Amino acid sequence: MKHVKLFEDFLNEAKYTKLNSVGSIIDQDGITYPELKNGKPDLDNGVEFSEVSDEWLEGLSDADRKLVAKFESMSEGVDAFAEFATGSYVAYNDGNKEYTGEVVMNPKNQRLNVGGVWKMYGKGAIKVIATSDDTYIVPDNWSDVKKA
């Protein structure tokens, strides 16, 4: 019976990612859970990532923000995405138009088009390019973004 328990723990480790900065765990479906004292998720108190509080989002460390971005597959080219720190001034051409602006975490709960799919993101959940006309751009591939 002990072998079954160990195998179950192995499966759970693959399914959950710890977010140490906020004392939480996120699963592969984007549900966040408080972390119990034993290090396991409190499965009775899950919250969808898109519905977490502003305070929770603001508490994420840069490392945990990167984990969430990778985990949620918010964009392709995650390695390139990670190298553009917030505050960077960048240029991006989507094939139709050239955009320039500052890289910021989305400043409010908002609906954004990521990879051709419109989805609601909580404040501070995803890196965007804030243009001068208050448009927020999420590049299809952060590898196409250049420092301006």
For each residue, the residues with C-beta under 8 A, 3 or more apart:
1: 4 5
2: 5 6
3: 6 7
4: 1 7 8
5: 1 2 8 9
6: 2 3 9 10
7: 3 4 10 11
8: 4 5 11 12
9: 5 6 12 13
10: 6 7 13 14
11: 7 8 14 15
12: 8 9 15 16 40
13: 9 10 16
14: 10 11
15: 11 12 27 28
16: 12 13 25 26 27 28 33 41
17: 25 26 27 67 71
18: 24 25 35 39
19: 22 23 24 25 26 32 60 64 67 68
20: 23 61 64
21: 59 60 61 63 64
22: 19 56 59 60 64
23: 19 20 34 35
24: 18 19 32 33 34 35 56
25: 16 17 18 19 32 33 34 35 40 41
26: 16 17 19 30 31 32 33 49 67 68 71
27: 15 16 17 30 31 32 33 41 46
28: 15 16 71
29:
30: 26 27 48 49 50 71 72
31: 26 27 46 47 48 49
32: 19 24 25 26 27 46 47 48 49 52 56
33: 16 24 25 26 27 41 42 43 45 46 47
34: 23 24 25 41 42 45
35: 18 23 24 25 39 40 41 42
36: 39 40 41 42
37:
38:
39: 18 35 36
40: 12 25 35 36
41: 16 25 27 33 34 35 36 46
42: 33 34 35 36 45 46
43: 33 46
44:
45: 33 34 42
46: 27 31 32 33 41 42 43
47: 31 32 33 51 52
48: 30 31 32 51 52
49: 26 30 31 32 52 68 72 122 125
50: 30 119 120 121 122 125
51: 47 48 122
52: 32 47 48 49 56 57 122
53: 56 57
54: 57 58 122 123 124
55: 58 59
56: 22 24 32 52 53 59 60
57: 52 53 54 60 105 122 123 124 125
58: 54 55 124
59: 21 22 55 56
60: 19 21 22 56 57 64 65 68 124
61: 20 21 64 65
62: 65 66
63: 21 66 67
64: 19 20 21 22 60 61 67 68
65: 60 61 62 68 69 105
66: 62 63 69 70 78 82
67: 17 19 26 63 64 70 71
68: 19 26 49 60 64 65 71 72 74 125
69: 65 66 72 74 75 78 81 82 126 127
70: 66 67 73 78
71: 17 26 28 30 67 68
72: 30 49 68 69
73: 70
74: 68 69 81 114 126 127 138
75: 69 78 81 114 115 126 127 138 139 140 141 142
76: 115 140 141 142 143
77: 80 81 141 142 143 144
78: 66 69 70 75 81 82 142
79: 82 83
80: 77 83 84 141 142 143 145
81: 69 74 75 77 78 84 127 142
82: 66 69 78 79
83: 79 80
84: 80 81 88 90 103 127 142 145 147
85: 88 103
86: 102 103 104 105 127
87: 102 103 104
88: 84 85 102 103 147
89: 100 101 102 103 147 148
90: 84 100 101 102 103 129 145 146 147 148
91: 98 99 100 145 146 147 148
92: 98 99 100 129 137 139 144 145 146
93: 97 98 99 144
94: 97 99 137 139 140
95:
96:
97: 93 94
98: 91 92 93
99: 91 92 93 94 129 131 135 137
100: 89 90 91 92 129 131 132 148
101: 89 90 129 130 131 132 137
102: 86 87 88 89 90 129 130
103: 84 85 86 87 88 89 90 127 128 129 130
104: 86 87 107 127 128 129 130
105: 57 65 86 123 124 125 126 127 128
106: 110 112 121 123 124 125 126 127 128 136
107: 104 123 124 130 136
108: 123
109: 120 121 122 123
110: 106 120 121 136
111: 118 119 120 121
112: 106 118 119 121 126 128 136 138
113: 116 117 118 138
114: 74 75 117 119 126 138
115: 75 76 140
116: 113 140
117: 113 114
118: 111 112 113
119: 50 111 112 114
120: 50 109 110 111
121: 50 106 109 110 111 112 125 126
122: 49 50 51 52 54 57 109 125
123: 54 57 105 106 107 108 109
124: 54 57 58 60 105 106 107
125: 49 50 57 68 105 106 121 122
126: 69 74 75 105 106 112 114 121 138
127: 69 74 75 81 84 86 103 104 105 106 138
128: 103 104 105 106 112 136 137 138
129: 90 92 99 100 101 102 103 104 136 137 138 139 145
130: 101 102 103 104 107 134 135 136
131: 99 100 101 134 135 136 137
132: 100 101
133:
134: 130 131
135: 99 130 131
136: 106 107 110 112 128 129 130 131
137: 92 94 99 101 128 129 131
138: 74 75 112 113 114 126 127 128 129
139: 75 92 94 129 142 144 145
140: 75 76 94 115 116 144
141: 75 76 77 80 144
142: 75 76 77 78 80 81 84 139 145
143: 76 77 80
144: 77 92 93 139 140 141
145: 80 84 90 91 92 129 139 142
146: 90 91 92
147: 84 88 89 90 91
148: 89 90 91 100
